[in-house]
Amino acid sequence: MAPRIEDLLIPGILWLNARSMTDKFSQEAIQQRIYREFTSLVSRDENTIDLAQAALQIAKVAYPDLDPVPSLSYLDALARRVIQLHAQIASSTSEQVNPLELIGSLNHVLFEDEHFHGNESNYYHPDNSFLNKVLEEHTGLPITLSLLYMEVGKRAGIPLEGIGFPYHFMVRYSWPEGRIYIDPFARGLLLNEAECLERIQQRTHHRGALHQRWLEAVTPRQMLVRILNNLKSVYIRHDDFPHALAISDLMLLLLPDATVEQRDRGLLHLELKHYGRAMQDLQAYLERNPKASDRYEMRNHIKQIRQTIAQLN
């Protein structure tokens, strides 16, 4: 007797289900490894966080098989070229080398030789926030190009600070006689404080002096938070909630006391129908913020989640 069609289909369906479960467990194992490695990098003292390593770990959310060694080697190679170029300039003149010639050497290598530039045509692509892709494509966001600039500068012995201006991250170089601001998104454009203020006013319609907090150097942790916030916004903009959730997880590993981020993660779980985890995050948010302005909205979400779970059971 010929086999029934359902007898042929059922084993195939079971095999597909088993494979799907295996893939799911494999993905979760990879994700947990990424989280452990990221935690190891960012749980150190603030001054010892390796920005390049941490940024490449963030990139593993989208590129889980990423080997960081080629990217780190490229940063080292760029720095060696900066050192060599500066040495040539110093040996060709009898005058004392101007400190800004260090910046000139860095700019020459990154922007004239390597053609790094801001990605204005595809600004909201996630790859702009991943250091490995910035190094491959030679384009990125203000903050990732600033990170690249700072990391090459650090390796070349040029002390640089990240400056978190509103809407546009930049870099600052200081020496005994003064300081200058550098915009890596604009191919290393050099600016003074007055010019920075003018650009901020153009972007934000801000009137008045620069807020002092804008001039404070950004810590490595703060810089990573800004990168993660950018990425989360991009993924949500693209309705890519699984990747947005992974970024939210990294944010909470970096800032475990960030209750608003816990709320946002709960809402992402809710989008993905992870009802138990969503309720856990939203309840924890309300417990820590009982007078939050959005408490009634979050309570309503929790009520709806409970109703959904009851229906499923």
Secondary structure, DSSP 4 states (H G I P E B T S, - for coil): -PPPHHHHHHHHHHHHHHHHHHHHHHHHHHHHHHHHHHHHHHSS-GGG--HHHHHHHHHTTT-TT--HHHHHHHHHHHHHHHHHHHHHHHHT-SSPPPTHHHHHHHHIIIIIIS--EE--TTTT-GGGG-HHHHHHHSEE-HHHHHHHHHHHHHHTT---EEE--TT--EEEEEETTEEEEEEGGGTSEEE-HHHHHHHHHHHH---SSPPGGGGSEEPHHHHHHHHHHHHHHHHHHTT-HHHHHHHHHHHHHH-TT-HHHHHHHHHHHHHTT-HHHHHHHHHHHHHH-TT-TTHHHHHHHHHHHHHHHHHH-
